[in-house]
Amino acid sequence: MPYILRITFIIFTLLTSNISALASDAALSRIIGFSPDGKYFTFEQYGIGDVSGKPFSDIFFIDTIKNTWVEPPVRVLIDDQTADISKARILALAKATPTIKSLNTTSHGFILVSNPISQFGNDKYMADFGTNPNAPGYDRYKMQLTLHNAPNKKCESYAPDTKMFSLTLTSKSNQNITRNYADINMPSSRNCALDYSISEIHYFETTNNDIIFMALINIMSYGWEGLDRRFIAVPFYVQKQN
């Protein structure tokens, strides 16, 4: 089966379980994969636009060491409110496939943390977790998200409490391992962000035994019918300890 058709078939099988989860403008995410050397990462966010009611799919290509885009995202918006989300996703994947193939981002690790926004009771700003499913307490880490005020003139008349965030990964087993990320400014693509939270943390071991912790962060921004959800991926690359 050709490469694009094979992935398209996989998307169709995933849609049957994901489509019912859509509500308002809460985008969903899908991990496409890492490159075997861990340098690159690809993921998709997709959903129905809050105001437009039109299906969209965005696919992002990330340099996990530099924490920058490798290529501009692929963005597809279907100009038809009656169109199925699968149409946007298939078109986006077709456009993204050449880059996915050149970056070889089809390898997967596993999820260490999952904290969906539909779940109540968990601390959405902090995760305490282990890296070994067989012995979670052996190699423990903590990830902490902190909000920071970020006044934005574009938003101040209707969403005055806009926020940026910082993120810290700390090993509880090795005092030499601490990684930090902090927003420098508020990208316009965040559309008056008011809150953030930890959605998922993915673990990937590279071909040279380095480790990547990929945090998917919820961006909750001002929308037509309430808060809209999008994602940002923050990589923490940890080199093998000698």
BALOBA-1460 file (C-alpha; in Angstrom, 3 decimals):
// residues 242
<rec num="1" residu="m" x="0.000" y="0.000" z="0.000"/>
<rec num="2" residu="p" x="1.460" y="3.457" z="-0.907"/>
<rec num="3" residu="y" x="2.751" y="5.558" z="1.986"/>
<rec num="4" residu="i" x="0.051" y="8.269" z="1.819"/>
<rec num="5" residu="l" x="-2.790" y="5.774" z="1.418"/>
<rec num="6" residu="r" x="-1.530" y="3.741" z="4.362"/>
<rec num="7" residu="i" x="-1.502" y="6.784" z="6.686"/>
<rec num="8" residu="t" x="-4.854" y="7.939" z="5.301"/>
<rec num="9" residu="f" x="-6.373" y="4.583" z="6.212"/>
<rec num="10" residu="i" x="-4.993" y="4.921" z="9.759"/>
<rec num="11" residu="i" x="-6.570" y="8.374" z="10.089"/>
<rec num="12" residu="f" x="-9.970" y="7.037" z="9.039"/>
<rec num="13" residu="t" x="-9.802" y="4.365" z="11.743"/>
<rec num="14" residu="l" x="-8.849" y="6.968" z="14.355"/>
<rec num="15" residu="l" x="-11.674" y="9.290" z="13.367"/>
<rec num="16" residu="t" x="-14.398" y="6.926" z="14.501"/>
<rec num="17" residu="s" x="-13.200" y="7.228" z="18.097"/>
<rec num="18" residu="n" x="-12.206" y="10.911" z="18.068"/>
<rec num="19" residu="i" x="-15.044" y="12.626" z="16.230"/>
<rec num="20" residu="s" x="-17.540" y="12.281" z="19.064"/>
<rec num="21" residu="a" x="-15.153" y="14.067" z="21.435"/>
<rec num="22" residu="l" x="-15.355" y="17.382" z="19.608"/>
<rec num="23" residu="a" x="-17.118" y="20.193" z="21.457"/>
<rec num="24" residu="s" x="-17.087" y="23.944" z="20.835"/>
<rec num="25" residu="d" x="-13.577" y="24.848" z="19.706"/>
<rec num="26" residu="a" x="-11.463" y="22.422" z="21.680"/>
<rec num="27" residu="a" x="-8.883" y="21.142" z="19.223"/>
<rec num="28" residu="l" x="-7.677" y="17.558" z="19.524"/>
<rec num="29" residu="s" x="-4.101" y="16.388" z="18.992"/>
<rec num="30" residu="r" x="-2.362" y="13.425" z="17.395"/>
<rec num="31" residu="i" x="1.314" y="12.505" z="17.615"/>
<rec num="32" residu="i" x="2.714" y="11.646" z="14.183"/>
<rec num="33" residu="g" x="6.156" y="10.779" z="15.493"/>
<rec num="34" residu="f" x="9.814" y="11.432" z="16.229"/>
<rec num="35" residu="s" x="12.805" y="10.889" z="13.978"/>
<rec num="36" residu="p" x="14.899" y="7.928" z="15.226"/>
<rec num="37" residu="d" x="17.733" y="10.270" z="16.263"/>
<rec num="38" residu="g" x="15.216" y="12.379" z="18.187"/>
<rec num="39" residu="k" x="16.074" y="15.633" z="16.414"/>
<rec num="40" residu="y" x="12.645" y="16.133" z="14.883"/>
<rec num="41" residu="f" x="9.046" y="15.763" z="15.990"/>
<rec num="42" residu="t" x="5.742" y="16.064" z="14.132"/>
<rec num="43" residu="f" x="2.226" y="16.427" z="15.538"/>
<rec num="44" residu="e" x="-1.241" y="17.441" z="14.382"/>
<rec num="45" residu="q" x="-4.016" y="19.497" z="15.942"/>
<rec num="46" residu="y" x="-7.477" y="19.469" z="14.414"/>
<rec num="47" residu="g" x="-11.070" y="20.414" z="15.072"/>
<rec num="48" residu="i" x="-14.000" y="22.672" z="14.131"/>
<rec num="49" residu="g" x="-13.483" y="26.447" z="14.248"/>
<rec num="50" residu="d" x="-15.460" y="28.215" z="16.999"/>
<rec num="51" residu="v" x="-16.630" y="31.161" z="14.894"/>
<rec num="52" residu="s" x="-16.446" y="29.711" z="11.394"/>
<rec num="53" residu="g" x="-17.814" y="26.238" z="12.126"/>
<rec num="54" residu="k" x="-15.357" y="24.954" z="9.521"/>
<rec num="55" residu="p" x="-13.022" y="21.961" z="9.932"/>
<rec num="56" residu="f" x="-9.289" y="22.542" z="10.177"/>
<rec num="57" residu="s" x="-6.071" y="20.579" z="10.570"/>
<rec num="58" residu="d" x="-2.605" y="21.944" z="11.403"/>
<rec num="59" residu="i" x="0.579" y="19.850" z="11.270"/>
<rec num="60" residu="f" x="3.754" y="21.102" z="12.966"/>
<rec num="61" residu="f" x="7.403" y="20.104" z="12.449"/>
<rec num="62" residu="i" x="9.661" y="20.795" z="15.444"/>
<rec num="63" residu="d" x="13.420" y="20.756" z="16.011"/>
<rec num="64" residu="t" x="13.601" y="19.180" z="19.469"/>
<rec num="65" residu="i" x="17.078" y="20.514" z="20.272"/>
<rec num="66" residu="k" x="16.578" y="24.138" z="19.158"/>
<rec num="67" residu="n" x="12.843" y="24.188" z="20.006"/>
<rec num="68" residu="t" x="12.047" y="25.859" z="16.688"/>
<rec num="69" residu="w" x="10.013" y="24.968" z="13.627"/>
<rec num="70" residu="v" x="11.948" y="22.951" z="11.054"/>
<rec num="71" residu="e" x="9.457" y="23.939" z="8.354"/>
<rec num="72" residu="p" x="6.402" y="26.210" z="8.452"/>
<rec num="73" residu="p" x="3.295" y="24.351" z="9.644"/>
<rec num="74" residu="v" x="0.878" y="22.834" z="7.173"/>
<rec num="75" residu="r" x="-2.517" y="24.450" z="7.756"/>
<rec num="76" residu="v" x="-5.743" y="23.359" z="6.078"/>
<rec num="77" residu="l" x="-9.136" y="25.012" z="6.607"/>
<rec num="78" residu="i" x="-12.081" y="23.645" z="4.629"/>
<rec num="79" residu="d" x="-14.337" y="26.490" z="3.515"/>
<rec num="80" residu="d" x="-17.487" y="24.446" z="4.050"/>
<rec num="81" residu="q" x="-19.373" y="24.114" z="7.327"/>
<rec num="82" residu="t" x="-20.901" y="20.823" z="6.194"/>
<rec num="83" residu="a" x="-17.532" y="19.182" z="5.461"/>
<rec num="84" residu="d" x="-16.282" y="16.372" z="7.687"/>
<rec num="85" residu="i" x="-13.131" y="16.879" z="9.757"/>
<rec num="86" residu="s" x="-11.595" y="13.875" z="8.013"/>
<rec num="87" residu="k" x="-11.423" y="15.899" z="4.778"/>
<rec num="88" residu="a" x="-9.253" y="18.579" z="6.410"/>
<rec num="89" residu="r" x="-7.057" y="15.978" z="8.085"/>
<rec num="90" residu="i" x="-6.475" y="13.946" z="4.939"/>
<rec num="91" residu="l" x="-5.620" y="17.052" z="2.888"/>
<rec num="92" residu="a" x="-3.230" y="18.291" z="5.584"/>
<rec num="93" residu="l" x="-1.531" y="14.918" z="5.821"/>
<rec num="94" residu="a" x="-1.120" y="14.717" z="2.042"/>
<rec num="95" residu="k" x="0.590" y="18.126" z="2.066"/>
<rec num="96" residu="a" x="2.735" y="17.209" z="5.081"/>
<rec num="97" residu="t" x="3.806" y="13.752" z="3.897"/>
<rec num="98" residu="p" x="6.895" y="14.887" z="1.907"/>
<rec num="99" residu="t" x="8.240" y="16.677" z="4.996"/>
<rec num="100" residu="i" x="7.323" y="13.767" z="7.290"/>
<rec num="101" residu="k" x="9.249" y="11.437" z="4.984"/>
<rec num="102" residu="s" x="12.291" y="13.732" z="4.709"/>
<rec num="103" residu="l" x="12.442" y="14.202" z="8.509"/>
<rec num="104" residu="n" x="11.559" y="10.531" z="9.100"/>
<rec num="105" residu="t" x="9.229" y="11.446" z="11.972"/>
<rec num="106" residu="t" x="7.346" y="8.164" z="12.250"/>
<rec num="107" residu="s" x="8.876" y="6.621" z="15.407"/>
<rec num="108" residu="h" x="6.952" y="6.585" z="18.681"/>
<rec num="109" residu="g" x="7.788" y="6.478" z="22.347"/>
<rec num="110" residu="f" x="5.072" y="6.327" z="24.991"/>
<rec num="111" residu="i" x="2.935" y="8.607" z="27.152"/>
<rec num="112" residu="l" x="4.135" y="9.270" z="30.688"/>
<rec num="113" residu="v" x="1.397" y="11.742" z="31.646"/>
<rec num="114" residu="s" x="-2.117" y="12.332" z="30.324"/>
<rec num="115" residu="n" x="-4.274" y="15.039" z="31.859"/>
<rec num="116" residu="p" x="-7.251" y="15.751" z="29.570"/>
<rec num="117" residu="i" x="-9.196" y="18.977" z="30.092"/>
<rec num="118" residu="s" x="-12.337" y="16.882" z="30.599"/>
<rec num="119" residu="q" x="-10.824" y="15.412" z="33.779"/>
<rec num="120" residu="f" x="-11.336" y="17.171" z="37.108"/>
<rec num="121" residu="g" x="-9.332" y="16.995" z="40.313"/>
<rec num="122" residu="n" x="-5.748" y="16.870" z="39.011"/>
<rec num="123" residu="d" x="-3.201" y="19.659" z="39.301"/>
<rec num="124" residu="k" x="-3.166" y="20.902" z="35.724"/>
<rec num="125" residu="y" x="0.027" y="22.913" z="36.249"/>
<rec num="126" residu="m" x="2.203" y="20.167" z="37.729"/>
<rec num="127" residu="a" x="3.104" y="16.563" z="36.879"/>
<rec num="128" residu="d" x="5.053" y="14.138" z="39.063"/>
<rec num="129" residu="f" x="5.982" y="11.002" z="37.143"/>
<rec num="130" residu="g" x="8.451" y="8.194" z="36.528"/>
<rec num="131" residu="t" x="10.006" y="7.107" z="33.246"/>
<rec num="132" residu="n" x="9.899" y="3.352" z="33.787"/>
<rec num="133" residu="p" x="6.423" y="1.749" z="33.631"/>
<rec num="134" residu="n" x="7.772" y="-1.302" z="35.450"/>
<rec num="135" residu="a" x="9.156" y="0.789" z="38.328"/>
<rec num="136" residu="p" x="7.638" y="4.302" z="38.224"/>
<rec num="137" residu="g" x="9.338" y="5.386" z="41.427"/>
<rec num="138" residu="y" x="12.859" y="4.547" z="40.255"/>
<rec num="139" residu="d" x="13.557" y="7.443" z="37.859"/>
<rec num="140" residu="r" x="11.237" y="10.276" z="38.843"/>
<rec num="141" residu="y" x="10.752" y="13.709" z="37.348"/>
<rec num="142" residu="k" x="8.653" y="16.757" z="38.065"/>
<rec num="143" residu="m" x="7.285" y="19.203" z="35.492"/>
<rec num="144" residu="q" x="5.980" y="22.548" z="36.700"/>
<rec num="145" residu="l" x="4.059" y="25.106" z="34.618"/>
<rec num="146" residu="t" x="3.914" y="28.696" z="35.865"/>
<rec num="147" residu="l" x="1.695" y="31.472" z="34.499"/>
<rec num="148" residu="h" x="2.973" y="35.015" z="33.939"/>
<rec num="149" residu="n" x="1.003" y="38.184" z="33.275"/>
<rec num="150" residu="a" x="1.373" y="39.371" z="29.680"/>
<rec num="151" residu="p" x="-0.673" y="42.526" z="28.998"/>
<rec num="152" residu="n" x="-1.694" y="42.722" z="25.361"/>
<rec num="153" residu="k" x="-3.143" y="45.945" z="23.889"/>
<rec num="154" residu="k" x="-4.998" y="43.986" z="21.223"/>
<rec num="155" residu="c" x="-6.861" y="42.030" z="23.905"/>
<rec num="156" residu="e" x="-7.163" y="44.462" z="26.820"/>
<rec num="157" residu="s" x="-10.716" y="45.661" z="26.050"/>
<rec num="158" residu="y" x="-12.267" y="42.183" z="26.286"/>
<rec num="159" residu="a" x="-9.569" y="39.848" z="27.690"/>
<rec num="160" residu="p" x="-7.348" y="41.936" z="29.982"/>
<rec num="161" residu="d" x="-5.748" y="39.054" z="31.894"/>
<rec num="162" residu="t" x="-3.691" y="37.519" z="29.072"/>
<rec num="163" residu="k" x="-0.898" y="35.184" z="30.117"/>
<rec num="164" residu="m" x="2.406" y="33.694" z="29.016"/>
<rec num="165" residu="f" x="4.001" y="30.706" z="30.720"/>
<rec num="166" residu="s" x="7.231" y="29.042" z="31.757"/>
<rec num="167" residu="l" x="7.918" y="25.337" z="32.166"/>
<rec num="168" residu="t" x="10.528" y="23.525" z="34.244"/>
<rec num="169" residu="l" x="11.540" y="19.864" z="34.106"/>
<rec num="170" residu="t" x="13.502" y="18.591" z="37.112"/>
<rec num="171" residu="s" x="14.845" y="15.139" z="37.865"/>
<rec num="172" residu="k" x="14.145" y="13.915" z="41.384"/>
<rec num="173" residu="s" x="16.827" y="11.264" z="40.915"/>
<rec num="174" residu="n" x="19.638" y="13.360" z="39.418"/>
<rec num="175" residu="q" x="20.258" y="16.878" z="40.733"/>
<rec num="176" residu="n" x="22.227" y="17.727" z="37.577"/>
<rec num="177" residu="i" x="19.180" y="17.441" z="35.310"/>
<rec num="178" residu="t" x="17.033" y="20.565" z="35.107"/>
<rec num="179" residu="r" x="15.586" y="21.992" z="31.911"/>
<rec num="180" residu="n" x="13.714" y="25.284" z="31.538"/>
<rec num="181" residu="y" x="11.467" y="26.927" z="28.966"/>
<rec num="182" residu="a" x="10.019" y="30.434" z="29.207"/>
<rec num="183" residu="d" x="7.955" y="32.536" z="26.821"/>
<rec num="184" residu="i" x="9.706" y="35.680" z="25.642"/>
<rec num="185" residu="n" x="6.648" y="37.304" z="24.120"/>
<rec num="186" residu="m" x="3.043" y="36.515" z="23.266"/>
<rec num="187" residu="p" x="2.768" y="35.145" z="19.707"/>
<rec num="188" residu="s" x="-0.236" y="36.529" z="17.824"/>
<rec num="189" residu="s" x="-1.241" y="32.944" z="16.977"/>
<rec num="190" residu="r" x="-2.291" y="32.407" z="20.615"/>
<rec num="191" residu="n" x="-5.267" y="34.757" z="20.213"/>
<rec num="192" residu="c" x="-5.418" y="36.351" z="23.682"/>
<rec num="193" residu="a" x="-4.332" y="33.339" z="25.746"/>
<rec num="194" residu="l" x="-5.797" y="33.367" z="29.254"/>
<rec num="195" residu="d" x="-4.614" y="30.042" z="30.668"/>
<rec num="196" residu="y" x="-2.316" y="27.078" z="30.017"/>
<rec num="197" residu="s" x="-2.056" y="23.574" z="31.409"/>
<rec num="198" residu="i" x="-0.141" y="20.328" z="30.940"/>
<rec num="199" residu="s" x="-2.048" y="18.038" z="28.584"/>
<rec num="200" residu="e" x="0.422" y="15.193" z="27.920"/>
<rec num="201" residu="i" x="4.074" y="14.311" z="28.386"/>
<rec num="202" residu="h" x="5.621" y="11.926" z="25.857"/>
<rec num="203" residu="y" x="8.878" y="10.026" z="26.350"/>
<rec num="204" residu="f" x="11.182" y="9.049" z="23.496"/>
<rec num="205" residu="e" x="14.597" y="7.376" z="23.632"/>
<rec num="206" residu="t" x="16.821" y="8.158" z="20.654"/>
<rec num="207" residu="t" x="19.148" y="5.839" z="18.748"/>
<rec num="208" residu="n" x="22.098" y="7.097" z="20.828"/>
<rec num="209" residu="n" x="20.158" y="6.692" z="24.101"/>
<rec num="210" residu="d" x="19.448" y="10.379" z="24.646"/>
<rec num="211" residu="i" x="15.963" y="11.118" z="25.996"/>
<rec num="212" residu="i" x="13.270" y="13.547" z="24.887"/>
<rec num="213" residu="f" x="10.406" y="14.657" z="27.092"/>
<rec num="214" residu="m" x="7.807" y="16.235" z="24.795"/>
<rec num="215" residu="a" x="5.221" y="18.268" z="26.698"/>
<rec num="216" residu="l" x="1.953" y="19.075" z="24.959"/>
<rec num="217" residu="i" x="0.589" y="22.221" z="26.575"/>
<rec num="218" residu="n" x="-3.038" y="23.358" z="26.362"/>
<rec num="219" residu="i" x="-3.443" y="26.971" z="25.261"/>
<rec num="220" residu="m" x="-6.810" y="28.325" z="26.403"/>
<rec num="221" residu="s" x="-7.578" y="31.541" z="24.538"/>
<rec num="222" residu="y" x="-10.484" y="33.944" z="24.292"/>
<rec num="223" residu="g" x="-13.090" y="32.679" z="21.829"/>
<rec num="224" residu="w" x="-16.576" y="33.407" z="20.564"/>
<rec num="225" residu="e" x="-18.305" y="30.871" z="22.836"/>
<rec num="226" residu="g" x="-15.841" y="30.679" z="25.710"/>
<rec num="227" residu="l" x="-12.245" y="29.497" z="25.908"/>
<rec num="228" residu="d" x="-10.807" y="27.826" z="22.799"/>
<rec num="229" residu="r" x="-8.157" y="25.126" z="23.132"/>
<rec num="230" residu="r" x="-5.034" y="24.805" z="20.971"/>
<rec num="231" residu="f" x="-1.672" y="23.147" z="21.636"/>
<rec num="232" residu="i" x="1.989" y="24.028" z="21.850"/>
<rec num="233" residu="a" x="4.692" y="21.346" z="22.018"/>
<rec num="234" residu="v" x="7.674" y="22.026" z="24.291"/>
<rec num="235" residu="p" x="10.631" y="19.628" z="23.960"/>
<rec num="236" residu="f" x="13.181" y="18.900" z="26.684"/>
<rec num="237" residu="y" x="16.206" y="17.094" z="25.254"/>
<rec num="238" residu="v" x="18.279" y="15.262" z="27.862"/>
<rec num="239" residu="q" x="21.625" y="13.844" z="26.769"/>
<rec num="240" residu="k" x="22.718" y="10.465" z="28.024"/>
<rec num="241" residu="q" x="24.394" y="10.758" z="31.409"/>
<rec num="242" residu="n" x="27.877" y="9.201" z="31.538"/>
